[in-house]
């Protein structure tokens, strides 16, 4: 392990300034950063400890039904927060599905959204595209758990469970940057171009950090659904995950994980048909198949298409498509 300096900032501005140094990395719970350092996939010069910044660790439930969740909120606290669960149960359920109790009590929301991919080629420094190589070694190698979406040089999937729920909930990511600047982006924009980004999976710039997540009032309540399909019953990453919401105005949003390097939003036309209701089993089956038309599974992960269709059918029924 190479040596590095340690910095405990007094404010978000102080943290951002420290992160501008090349090789600086933020740490909240350290559940991904420390393994990445140990595995040699992250080489750092400075650790910026965010744990003493109270503004990053707050959950603010607003009177209009919206909410702001600080990036430093522990996943266990997110899952257990009664007020947040009442408004956004899909997010609370997705946080409760992460890892083990120990990992949830250490890991933070921001760290979970910004974690690196779990591809074994990448994690073992095998010289893949994300490790300075020219190609995705999984493409012609072991890829049973990799993505089924077309495009991009990396075929890994992003491991975040909350990111999928946040996409369905139409959340916004609040990013703090140098000079007190902030910008707000969608979940899709956070992972835009991740498959062709050799240096990471997010669009965070040097000296930026995820400060909070904003949840809109329009997504509060209604009918919400979360499902994570795993190879084991616990302590595992999603083979497929699915989040959905039928808002109080009747509109439907559906998103999937385990299929690419970020949450995948199901097409608007499928969502609109689900929102219309009154669908029989044949119609639900047809919609689930239509949602998967654009997928391109690799040689040994075609099972994910069928698994995703099954998860979508369950989500559609949970959101009242047959009523």
Secondary structure, DSSP 4 states (H G I P E B T S, - for coil): ----EEEE-SSHHHHHHHHTSTTEEEESS-TTHHHHHHHTS---SEEEE-TT-GGGS-EEE-TTS-EEEETT-BHHHHHH-HHHHHH-HHHHHHHHTSS-HHHHHH-BHHHHHTPPP--HHHHTT---GGGT-SS-TTTTS--TTS--B--SS-------SHHHHHHHTT-EEEEE-GGG-EEEEEHHHHTTTGGG-TT-SS-PPTT-EEEEEEE-GGGSSSEEEEEEE-SSSSS---SEEEEEEE-TTS-EEEEEESSSSS-EEPPHHHHHHHHH----HHHHHHHHHHHTTTB---TT-THHHHHHHHHHHHHHHHTTTT-
